[in-house]
Every structure is written in structure tokens, then in C-alpha cells.
Amino acid sequence: MNRQELTPERQLILMASVEVDEGQQEKLELLLAERLEWSEIVYQMITHRTLNMLTYNLKKFGLFEQLEGELKRILNLQWAAYRERNGLYASKLTEILRVFAERNLVLTVLKGNLLVNTVYPSIETRSFNDLDFLMQLADVNAVTEALESLGYVQGEYDAEQHEIKVASRKAKMVHQMTTHEIQEFIQLCDNPFAPVVEVDVNHDILWRGNCPYKVPTPDLISRAVPIDLYGARGYRLDHADNIIQLCCHLYKEATLMVWITNLKDLKLYKFADLYMYIRKFAEEIDWKGLTERIAHYGLEKVIYYNFHYIGLLFDAIVPEHVLQMLPPVDLNLMDQNAIDIDQRSVW
């Protein structure tokens, strides 16, 4: 794919889905000078959950005021809504981390809740639907007790009735045994932008069933790194493990039929997450250690899939010598999907 051959709308969508640096300002200005179809841009960036990054980038370079008035109003409303929503989630994350600390529980914060604090430029610029953690299954009872002490209930949210359908003991056990997580924890709220706070506690970074890969969660937790989030002590995966987790998460949701049929597979924000993380911590990442860990877990295809596509969508951010350290991968495999069913498809 040659990005320069894309429409100006799609070039802008890709460019503005990550933080634009000063060297790209002129290109950004040239794209904005085109006769753009803003309906396509806004729709695509909403569905790919990157619209607030567009707002951030335009304001960063003093280009926001060029937009038509109603468009500016919509973007500002979206920005304000996520400032409120993410701010609420931040306060809930702090409460949970303090309870975990009191009980000496080591769970790592994953995905959006970590990234919005470490790689994204402001709390409004990364949307997320829940609070994600990774735990060892041995801690399931202690984690459940900790979250229940804060008023969280395991079950499903009924949006029409604004109530929680409490999960049965059988449902909880089935969910834990057949998926990568335990039954979701939910707490009702009166915030118009977040009627519920949802907490996902994962016990595996891959998937159950026919998954050919295995990364033992105790390995990941043993290498966890302390981190301060909103004044509370928490934990994150180390850089190599965070890259592996982001890659596994993206690969899983990009290639499994359950995500494809729900139109949640190839979302730009997941590629942006990985790109932004590598760009932010490139000097701190132990690349040799990462490649050794990838080989140890047999994840070469999973990782190459991610590195290949972030290079196509954004820029070559992974050092060339690192790519050369990975075994060659048949690029035809990059287009496979529905890997969890007998009849695989090709995009």
C-alpha cells in the first residue's frame, strides 16, 4: 500500500490517528487545503475511535479554527464528553488500584487505561469502554472480593432498564473456563457519559479453544513494573511484554471470526496504540530481549503481523535490525482471517 495514492481524506485519517510531529506539519496543512469530504473523515474516525486525536492534532498546530463552525462544535462536544467520561474512569481506576494495593494484589493495567496515561498526549485522546487488568488465576477469589468491596457486581448490563443482570455461579465458571477473562464486573453510575463502569479482568492475553500460542500469565506478572497512575500505585507489563500483549490483542481481534462479524476487527486505534507505544519508548525497549522472548513463545507470526501493518499505515517505527532478527514470514499469511474456524478466509 502506498499512502500517497490514497484519497486526501484517507491520508488525513491515517496521519491524524497518531500524534503528528513537527516534521509533518506542512503535509497536514496541505491535506487540509484540499476539498475534503468531512462526512467520510468524521465517520471513519468515529468508527476507528481516533476522532479526538484529529482534534488534538489540529489544535496542536493552530489549524482547528480553519474548520467550519458546526464541525468545530461537534469536535469540541466529543472532546468534552470524553474528558468527562475518561475522568470518571480515571477516578474509578484509582479506587481499584488502592484496594488492590491494600490487599497486596499484583494485577497489571492494560490497553487504553495504561496508554492514555503513558503514550497519548491527553486524557481525551484515547477512548476506552472499560478498565482492563491482567491477573493470575490463582488470585481470582481475592480479586473478586476486592472489586465486590467497591460495589462491583459480576453480570451483564441491561441498558434499557439501567440495571445489572447478575451472573449465576455457573455462568461465571463457564465464562472463566472458555474465555481469556472472568465474568465482567459492573457498577452503575449516574454520569450521562458513563452510565456504568465496566471492569474486565483477563487471565490470558490470547484466546481459549484452538489458540496455537501460549504466553503463561505468571511469566508476565513476575516481570510487572510498578507505575504511578493518578497518584495510586499500580503495575504495568514491562516494555517487551506490553508490546507482546498489544500485538496479541490486535492479532486476536483482527483474525478471529467473532470479532470480524461484530465489525470490531481492523480498528485503527489498535494499530495506533502499538505505534505510539513503540515511538514513545523506543530508546528504553530492549529489542534483543524482545526478539528472544518472541522466539521463546513462538509468536513470530503474531508480532510480524503487527509490525508489518503499523509500518504500512504509519511509518517504519520498528528498527530494521529487529525485523531482520525475526524469522521470515510468508506475507500471504498476513491476509488470512477467521483463523478460529475450519475454513479460513483471505481479505
Secondary structure per residue as TSV (DSSP state, phi and psi in degrees):
chain	resnum	aa	ss	phi	psi
A	1	M	-	360.0	128.1
A	2	N	-	-103.5	111.0
A	3	R	G	-60.2	-29.3
A	4	Q	G	-67.7	-18.0
A	5	E	G	-90.1	-6.0
A	6	L	S	-74.0	163.5
A	7	T	-	-64.2	156.1
A	8	P	H	-56.5	-35.2
A	9	E	H	-61.0	-46.3
A	10	R	H	-72.6	-32.8
A	11	Q	H	-62.7	-41.9
A	12	L	H	-66.6	-41.5
A	13	I	H	-57.7	-47.0
A	14	L	H	-66.8	-47.7
A	15	M	H	-60.2	-44.0
A	16	A	H	-86.7	0.7
A	17	S	T	-78.3	-14.0
A	18	V	S	-125.0	169.6
A	19	E	-	-68.9	125.2
A	20	V	-	-80.5	132.8
A	21	D	-	-95.7	171.9
A	22	E	G	-59.7	-32.5
A	23	G	G	-68.1	-14.8
A	24	Q	G	-103.0	1.5
A	25	Q	H	-58.9	-44.1
A	26	E	H	-61.6	-42.0
A	27	K	H	-63.0	-40.9
A	28	L	H	-61.0	-44.7
A	29	E	H	-63.2	-39.1
A	30	L	H	-65.1	-39.2
A	31	L	H	-65.5	-39.7
A	32	L	H	-68.4	-22.2
A	33	A	T	-77.5	-12.4
A	34	E	S	-73.0	162.2
A	35	R	-	-81.5	91.0
A	36	L	-	-88.9	146.3
A	37	E	-	-91.1	91.5
A	38	W	H	-67.1	-25.3
A	39	S	H	-62.3	-39.8
A	40	E	H	-67.2	-43.9
A	41	I	H	-61.4	-48.9
A	42	V	H	-65.3	-44.6
A	43	Y	H	-60.5	-49.5
A	44	Q	H	-63.4	-38.7
A	45	M	H	-77.6	-22.7
A	46	I	H	-71.2	-49.6
A	47	T	H	-67.2	-27.6
A	48	H	T	-94.4	4.6
A	49	R	T	59.3	40.7
A	50	T	-	-127.2	11.1
A	51	L	H	-61.6	-38.6
A	52	N	H	-70.6	-22.7
A	53	M	H	-68.5	-35.1
A	54	L	H	-60.7	-49.1
A	55	T	H	-57.5	-45.8
A	56	Y	H	-59.3	-48.4
A	57	N	H	-64.5	-39.8
A	58	L	H	-66.1	-40.6
A	59	K	H	-70.8	-34.7
A	60	K	H	-57.4	-38.2
A	61	F	T	-105.0	16.0
A	62	G	T	66.0	31.0
A	63	L	-	-107.2	-5.4
A	64	F	G	-63.5	-38.6
A	65	E	G	-68.7	-9.8
A	66	Q	G	-72.3	-19.5
A	67	L	S	-73.9	158.3
A	68	E	-	-66.0	148.2
A	69	G	H	-55.7	-47.3
A	70	E	H	-66.7	-34.5
A	71	L	H	-66.1	-42.3
A	72	K	H	-61.2	-39.5
A	73	R	H	-63.0	-44.4
A	74	I	H	-62.8	-44.9
A	75	L	H	-64.6	-39.0
A	76	N	H	-67.8	-36.8
A	77	L	H	-66.4	-42.3
A	78	Q	H	-61.3	-42.2
A	79	W	H	-60.7	-47.7
A	80	A	H	-65.1	-38.5
A	81	A	H	-62.6	-42.4
A	82	Y	H	-76.5	-26.1
A	83	R	H	-63.1	-42.0
A	84	E	H	-69.3	-48.9
A	85	R	H	-64.0	-49.9
A	86	N	H	-68.4	-30.0
A	87	G	H	-64.5	-39.6
A	88	L	H	-63.3	-46.0
A	89	Y	H	-62.3	-34.9
A	90	A	H	-63.2	-41.8
A	91	S	H	-66.5	-37.2
A	92	K	H	-69.6	-37.1
A	93	L	H	-61.6	-42.4
A	94	T	H	-59.9	-45.6
A	95	E	H	-58.7	-45.7
A	96	I	H	-65.5	-44.6
A	97	L	H	-61.3	-37.5
A	98	R	H	-67.3	-38.6
A	99	V	H	-68.3	-41.2
A	100	F	H	-60.2	-42.8
A	101	A	H	-63.5	-41.2
A	102	E	H	-60.4	-30.3
A	103	R	T	-102.5	10.7
A	104	N	T	56.4	38.3
A	105	L	-	-96.4	132.4
A	106	V	-	-108.2	101.9
A	107	L	-	-121.4	141.5
A	108	T	E	-95.0	140.1
A	109	V	E	-78.6	134.0
A	110	L	-	-118.0	160.8
A	111	K	H	53.7	-133.5
A	112	G	H	-56.3	-39.0
A	113	N	H	-65.4	-31.8
A	114	L	H	-79.6	-47.4
A	115	L	H	-66.6	-35.4
A	116	V	H	-64.6	-21.3
A	117	N	H	-96.5	-14.4
A	118	T	H	-120.3	-33.2
A	119	V	T	-124.3	-23.3
A	120	Y	S	-85.1	151.5
A	121	P	S	-75.8	-18.6
A	122	S	S	-159.4	165.1
A	123	I	T	-65.7	-21.5
A	124	E	T	-81.2	-15.3
A	125	T	S	-90.8	-2.0
A	126	R	S	-133.3	113.6
A	127	S	-	-85.5	152.1
A	128	F	-	-155.0	156.7
A	129	N	S	-102.1	-12.8
A	130	D	S	-159.7	177.5
A	131	L	E	-100.9	124.1
A	132	D	E	-109.3	133.4
A	133	F	E	-133.0	159.1
A	134	L	E	-120.3	130.8
A	135	M	-	-134.5	161.9
A	136	Q	-	-82.2	140.7
A	137	L	G	-59.2	-26.0
A	138	A	G	-62.2	-20.6
A	139	D	G	-96.3	8.1
A	140	V	H	-58.7	-42.1
A	141	N	H	-68.2	-42.8
A	142	A	H	-65.7	-39.1
A	143	V	H	-66.5	-42.5
A	144	T	H	-60.5	-45.3
A	145	E	H	-62.7	-39.8
A	146	A	H	-63.7	-45.9
A	147	L	H	-71.2	-36.6
A	148	E	H	-64.9	-29.8
A	149	S	H	-66.8	-21.0
A	150	L	T	-95.4	2.8
A	151	G	T	94.9	10.4
A	152	Y	-	-81.9	145.9
A	153	V	E	-125.8	136.6
A	154	Q	E	-83.2	124.5
A	155	G	E	170.2	-155.1
A	156	E	E	-126.1	145.3
A	157	Y	E	-89.2	128.2
A	158	D	E	-98.7	101.9
A	159	A	T	-66.0	-34.8
A	160	E	T	-64.5	-42.6
A	161	Q	T	-93.2	-7.6
A	162	H	T	49.6	56.2
A	163	E	E	-147.0	163.0
A	164	I	E	-101.1	127.5
A	165	K	E	-87.7	104.4
A	166	V	E	-65.4	133.1
A	167	A	-	-76.2	141.9
A	168	S	-	-74.7	165.4
A	169	R	H	-60.8	-39.9
A	170	K	H	-62.5	-43.6
A	171	A	H	-62.4	-40.1
A	172	K	H	-62.5	-44.0
A	173	M	H	-67.2	-42.1
A	174	V	H	-63.0	-43.5
A	175	H	H	-60.7	-45.1
A	176	Q	H	-64.8	-38.0
A	177	M	H	-80.3	-25.6
A	178	T	H	-108.0	-6.4
A	179	T	S	-129.0	179.6
A	180	H	S	-86.7	5.6
A	181	E	B	-142.4	168.7
A	182	I	-	-93.8	168.7
A	183	Q	-	-54.0	135.9
A	184	E	-	-60.7	144.3
A	185	F	E	-99.1	136.2
A	186	I	E	-133.7	143.1
A	187	Q	E	-134.6	127.6
A	188	L	E	-72.7	145.0
A	189	C	E	-134.0	163.1
A	190	D	E	-106.3	16.0
A	191	N	E	-80.3	126.1
A	192	P	T	-63.0	-23.1
A	193	F	T	-95.1	-6.5
A	194	A	E	-152.3	79.8
A	195	P	E	-64.1	-21.5
A	196	V	E	-139.0	154.7
A	197	V	E	-109.7	125.3
A	198	E	E	-111.6	135.8
A	199	V	E	-121.2	119.4
A	200	D	E	-103.1	121.5
A	201	V	E	-110.3	108.3
A	202	N	E	-88.1	146.2
A	203	H	S	-118.2	6.1
A	204	D	-	-155.5	142.0
A	205	I	S	-91.7	-1.2
A	206	L	S	-113.8	-140.6
A	207	W	-	-136.5	162.1
A	208	R	S	-91.3	172.2
A	209	G	S	95.1	-120.9
A	210	N	S	-92.9	20.8
A	211	C	-	-62.5	123.5
A	212	P	-	-84.4	-1.1
A	213	Y	-	-113.8	155.1
A	214	K	-	-146.9	121.9
A	215	V	-	-121.3	102.4
A	216	P	-	-59.2	127.4
A	217	T	H	-60.8	-38.3
A	218	P	H	-56.8	-33.8
A	219	D	H	-60.0	-46.4
A	220	L	H	-65.5	-46.0
A	221	I	H	-64.9	-34.5
A	222	S	H	-65.1	-23.6
A	223	R	T	-102.5	9.6
A	224	A	-	-60.3	147.7
A	225	V	E	-116.2	131.1
A	226	P	E	-63.4	147.0
A	227	I	E	-149.8	146.1
A	228	D	E	-96.1	124.5
A	229	L	E	-126.4	111.9
A	230	Y	T	56.0	34.8
A	231	G	T	85.9	1.3
A	232	A	E	-111.3	147.1
A	233	R	E	-84.4	126.2
A	234	G	E	-135.3	-165.5
A	235	Y	E	-136.3	149.9
A	236	R	E	-129.8	162.7
A	237	L	-	-69.1	154.0
A	238	D	-	-68.6	170.2
A	239	H	H	-58.6	-44.1
A	240	A	H	-62.8	-44.9
A	241	D	H	-68.9	-34.4
A	242	N	H	-64.5	-41.1
A	243	I	H	-63.6	-43.1
A	244	I	H	-62.2	-43.7
A	245	Q	H	-64.7	-45.2
A	246	L	H	-61.7	-39.7
A	247	C	H	-67.0	-44.3
A	248	C	H	-63.2	-41.6
A	249	H	H	-62.7	-47.0
A	250	L	H	-65.2	-47.4
A	251	Y	H	-60.3	-44.2
A	252	K	H	-58.5	-49.3
A	253	E	H	-78.5	-18.5
A	254	A	H	-83.6	-20.6
A	255	T	H	-122.2	-10.2
A	256	L	-	-90.3	139.2
A	257	M	H	-60.3	-35.0
A	258	V	H	-60.8	-35.0
A	259	W	H	-81.0	-35.2
A	260	I	H	-65.1	-45.1
A	261	T	H	-67.3	-24.6
A	262	N	T	-92.1	7.9
A	263	L	T	57.7	36.7
A	264	K	-	-118.4	20.5
A	265	D	S	-86.6	-71.0
A	266	L	S	-94.0	70.8
A	267	K	-	-94.3	131.1
A	268	L	H	-60.4	-32.7
A	269	Y	H	-62.0	-28.9
A	270	K	H	-69.7	-40.0
A	271	F	H	-67.9	-38.6
A	272	A	H	-63.1	-39.7
A	273	D	H	-54.4	-51.0
A	274	L	H	-65.8	-43.7
A	275	Y	H	-61.2	-47.2
A	276	M	H	-65.0	-37.5
A	277	Y	H	-64.9	-47.8
A	278	I	H	-64.2	-41.2
A	279	R	H	-63.4	-39.7
A	280	K	H	-69.8	-40.0
A	281	F	H	-112.2	18.0
A	282	A	T	-52.4	-39.4
A	283	E	T	-76.0	-19.7
A	284	E	T	-95.4	-17.3
A	285	I	-	-72.5	131.1
A	286	D	-	-85.8	92.2
A	287	W	H	-66.3	-38.0
A	288	K	H	-65.2	-43.1
A	289	G	H	-63.4	-37.3
A	290	L	H	-62.1	-48.5
A	291	T	H	-64.4	-34.5
A	292	E	H	-66.7	-38.9
A	293	R	H	-68.6	-38.9
A	294	I	H	-59.9	-45.7
A	295	A	H	-65.1	-39.8
A	296	H	H	-59.4	-39.6
A	297	Y	H	-94.5	0.4
A	298	G	T	66.5	37.1
A	299	L	-	-103.3	20.1
A	300	E	H	-54.8	-46.0
A	301	K	H	-65.8	-43.0
A	302	V	H	-59.4	-47.7
A	303	I	H	-70.3	-42.4
A	304	Y	H	-62.3	-38.1
A	305	Y	H	-52.8	-48.4
A	306	N	H	-67.2	-49.1
A	307	F	H	-62.6	-38.2
A	308	H	H	-61.7	-47.2
A	309	Y	H	-78.9	-31.3
A	310	I	H	-69.0	-28.4
A	311	G	H	-67.8	-37.0
A	312	L	H	-71.2	-42.0
A	313	L	H	-77.2	-37.8
A	314	F	S	-119.1	-102.4
A	315	D	-	-139.7	166.0
A	316	A	-	-71.5	100.6
A	317	I	-	-104.7	-25.1
A	318	V	S	-83.6	126.6
A	319	P	-	-53.9	140.6
A	320	E	H	-59.3	-37.6
A	321	H	H	-65.7	-25.9
A	322	V	H	-71.5	-44.5
A	323	L	H	-59.8	-36.9
A	324	Q	H	-71.3	-22.9
A	325	M	H	-76.7	-17.9
A	326	L	S	-85.3	142.4
A	327	P	-	-61.0	149.0
A	328	P	-	-58.9	141.6
A	329	V	-	-120.4	135.6
A	330	D	-	-65.2	113.6
A	331	L	G	-64.6	-18.7
A	332	N	G	-64.7	-26.5
A	333	L	G	-71.1	-19.7
A	334	M	G	-65.5	-21.9
A	335	D	G	-95.5	2.3
A	336	Q	E	-76.0	145.8
A	337	N	E	-143.4	178.6
A	338	A	-	55.2	44.8
A	339	I	T	-73.5	-9.1
A	340	D	T	-91.2	1.3
A	341	I	S	-122.3	167.4
A	342	D	S	-64.9	-40.5
A	343	Q	S	-97.0	98.8
A	344	R	-	-75.5	152.1
A	345	S	E	-116.7	167.1
A	346	V	E	-125.9	134.0
A	347	W	-	-60.4	360.0
